[in-house]
Amino acid sequence: MVATNPIPGSRPGRAPLRHSVFGSALGGRLAWAAASAAIIGVSAGAGAHFLFGPQSPPRAASALPELHGQASWASGVRPAPRFVLRDVFGATTSFSSLLGHGALLAFMDSRCAPRCPFLGQAISDAEEMLPAASRPAVVVVSIDPAADSATSVRSALRRWRVPPGWHWLSGTVAQLTRVWRAYGVPAARAQGQATALYLIDARGDERAGYLPPILPNFLALDIHRIELDATRRPAG
């Protein structure tokens, strides 16, 4: 049974639904996102709504070096919605419990192609570039619970040469829909269609959002920058 700790439909000052990464006010970087999606056969429509909500401010001057996602946010600007779901291997996992060293939160399934293999391999390769102590938790939320079984997930993790420790979370469609919506993955497209990745810092704030294809070295650099940012933050 999945623990009953559903994501709230909304929170003060935060829109529960997020709108398109394409055509927003964030400017020229998004043209690259659309072109990259086309490389792997993902239309702008399939990428729509994932990452960036109407309340996301334009990029502003910050002490944080620029990250490589299609959008990024300063610490404290965009808290990541919390949730509890069942791991496909049987354990019940609270997302909040995984944030000690930050997290990569991916939306994909074990059978989709070619998007999920690209994303899974990029995350795995980025992990290998980092010292073990600097690796964030990797949390996958299924976008197709009917496709994801313990067997299919193990097979995907072997193909992607994934190091131990990934958390692959699933649940009922109703439970997952709350998570999809909280992170801007539209339920109608989520099942077998949508892939997206968030970099979340140790405080639980979203810091960057990515659409595939993702360059592993850029992702590893972003993880390192977020870690440095945390060490520079004043105590209290």
C-alpha positions in Angstrom: 0.0 0.0 0.0 1.2 3.5 -0.8 1.5 5.8 2.2 -1.2 8.4 2.4 0.7 11.6 2.2 -0.6 13.1 -1.1 0.8 16.2 -2.6 -1.4 19.2 -1.9 -3.2 20.5 -5.0 -1.6 23.8 -4.4 0.4 25.8 -1.9 0.4 29.4 -0.9 2.1 31.5 -3.6 2.6 28.6 -5.9 0.6 27.5 -8.9 -0.2 23.8 -8.9 0.1 23.5 -12.7 3.1 24.5 -14.7 2.9 25.8 -18.2 5.0 25.3 -21.3 8.8 25.3 -21.5 8.4 26.5 -25.1 7.5 30.1 -25.9 7.9 31.5 -22.4 9.5 34.7 -21.4 12.8 33.0 -20.6 14.2 33.8 -24.1 16.6 32.3 -26.5 17.7 29.3 -24.4 14.3 27.8 -25.0 14.8 27.7 -28.8 17.6 25.3 -28.1 15.3 23.2 -25.9 12.8 22.9 -28.8 15.6 22.0 -31.3 17.0 19.4 -28.9 13.7 17.8 -28.4 13.3 17.5 -32.2 16.6 15.7 -32.4 15.1 12.7 -30.6 11.7 12.9 -32.1 9.9 14.8 -29.3 7.6 17.5 -30.5 7.1 20.8 -28.8 3.6 19.5 -27.8 5.1 16.5 -26.0 7.4 18.8 -24.1 4.7 21.3 -23.3 3.8 22.1 -19.7 6.7 20.3 -18.0 9.0 22.6 -16.2 8.2 26.2 -15.9 5.2 27.8 -14.3 3.7 31.3 -14.8 5.1 32.4 -11.5 8.7 31.5 -12.4 10.5 34.8 -12.6 12.9 35.7 -15.5 16.5 35.0 -14.8 18.0 37.6 -12.5 21.5 38.4 -11.4 22.6 35.8 -8.8 25.8 34.7 -7.1 25.1 31.2 -8.4 26.9 30.4 -11.7 24.5 29.8 -14.6 23.2 26.3 -14.8 22.6 24.3 -17.9 18.9 23.4 -17.7 16.3 25.0 -19.8 15.5 27.1 -16.7 17.1 27.6 -13.3 16.1 29.3 -10.1 17.9 30.7 -7.0 17.7 28.9 -3.7 14.5 29.5 -1.9 12.5 30.6 -4.9 10.9 27.3 -5.9 10.3 24.7 -3.2 9.9 21.2 -4.7 6.5 19.6 -3.9 6.9 16.7 -1.5 5.3 13.3 -1.9 5.3 9.7 -0.7 5.0 6.8 -3.2 5.8 3.1 -3.3 9.1 1.9 -4.8 8.6 -0.8 -7.4 10.8 -3.0 -5.3 8.4 -2.8 -2.4 9.5 0.0 0.0 7.4 3.1 0.7 9.6 6.2 0.1 9.2 9.7 1.2 10.8 12.2 -1.2 11.7 14.5 1.8 13.8 11.8 3.3 16.1 11.7 0.2 17.2 15.3 0.1 20.2 15.2 2.4 22.6 15.7 -0.5 20.0 17.0 -3.0 18.2 15.0 -5.6 17.7 14.4 -9.3 14.0 13.9 -9.8 13.2 12.2 -13.2 9.9 11.5 -14.8 10.2 8.4 -17.1 9.4 4.7 -17.5 11.4 1.6 -18.0 10.1 0.8 -21.5 9.8 4.1 -23.4 12.2 4.8 -26.2 14.2 6.7 -27.2 13.7 9.4 -24.6 14.0 7.4 -21.4 17.2 5.6 -22.3 18.8 8.9 -23.3 17.7 10.4 -19.9 18.6 7.4 -17.8 22.0 7.0 -19.4 22.8 10.7 -19.0 22.0 10.6 -15.3 24.1 7.4 -14.9 27.0 8.9 -16.8 26.8 12.2 -14.7 26.9 10.1 -11.5 30.1 8.4 -12.6 31.8 11.8 -13.1 31.2 12.7 -9.4 32.8 11.4 -6.2 30.4 9.0 -4.5 30.0 11.4 -1.5 28.8 14.2 -3.9 26.2 12.2 -5.7 22.6 13.3 -5.1 19.8 10.8 -4.6 18.2 9.8 -7.9 14.5 9.5 -7.8 12.4 8.3 -10.7 8.6 8.8 -10.8 7.0 6.5 -13.2 5.1 8.1 -16.1 3.5 4.7 -17.0 2.8 2.6 -14.0 1.3 -0.2 -16.1 4.7 -0.6 -17.9 6.9 -0.4 -14.8 7.4 -3.7 -12.9 10.3 -4.7 -10.7 11.6 -6.9 -13.6 11.3 -4.2 -16.3 13.0 -1.6 -14.0 15.9 -3.9 -13.2 16.4 -4.6 -16.9 16.4 -0.8 -17.7 18.9 -0.1 -14.9 21.2 -2.8 -16.2 21.0 -1.4 -19.8 21.8 2.1 -18.5 24.7 0.9 -16.3 23.1 2.6 -13.3 25.0 2.5 -10.0 23.2 1.1 -6.9 20.7 3.2 -5.1 18.2 4.6 -7.5 14.6 4.9 -6.2 11.9 4.1 -8.8 8.6 5.1 -7.5 5.1 4.2 -8.7 1.5 4.0 -7.5 -2.0 4.2 -8.7 -2.8 6.5 -11.6 -4.6 8.8 -9.2 -1.7 9.0 -6.8 0.8 9.6 -9.7 -1.4 12.2 -11.3 -1.1 14.4 -8.2 2.7 14.2 -8.5 2.7 14.8 -12.3 0.5 17.8 -11.9 2.6 19.2 -9.1 5.6 19.1 -11.3 3.9 20.2 -14.5 3.8 16.9 -16.2 0.2 16.7 -17.7 -1.5 13.5 -16.9 -2.8 13.0 -20.4 0.7 13.0 -21.8 2.5 11.5 -18.9 1.9 7.8 -19.6 4.6 6.9 -22.0 5.1 10.4 -23.4 6.7 12.9 -21.0 10.3 12.9 -19.8 11.7 15.6 -17.6 14.4 16.1 -15.0 14.7 18.4 -12.0 17.8 19.2 -10.0 16.8 19.8 -6.4 19.2 21.1 -3.7 19.6 19.8 -0.1 17.1 22.4 1.2 14.5 20.9 -1.1 14.4 23.8 -3.6 14.2 23.2 -7.4 17.3 24.7 -8.9 17.2 23.6 -12.6 14.9 21.9 -15.0 15.9 19.9 -18.1 14.4 18.3 -21.1 16.4 15.6 -22.9 18.8 15.2 -24.6 21.0 16.2 -21.6 24.8 16.3 -21.7 26.1 14.3 -18.7 29.1 16.6 -18.2 26.9 19.6 -17.9 24.6 17.8 -15.5 27.6 16.8 -13.3 28.8 20.3 -13.4 25.4 21.6 -12.3 25.3 19.1 -9.4 28.8 20.3 -8.3 27.8 23.9 -8.5 24.7 23.3 -6.3 26.9 21.5 -3.8 29.3 24.5 -3.7 26.4 26.9 -3.3 25.2 25.0 -0.2 28.7 25.2 1.4 28.9 28.9 0.8 25.4 29.6 2.3 25.6 31.4 5.6 24.6 29.3 8.6 21.0 29.9 9.8 
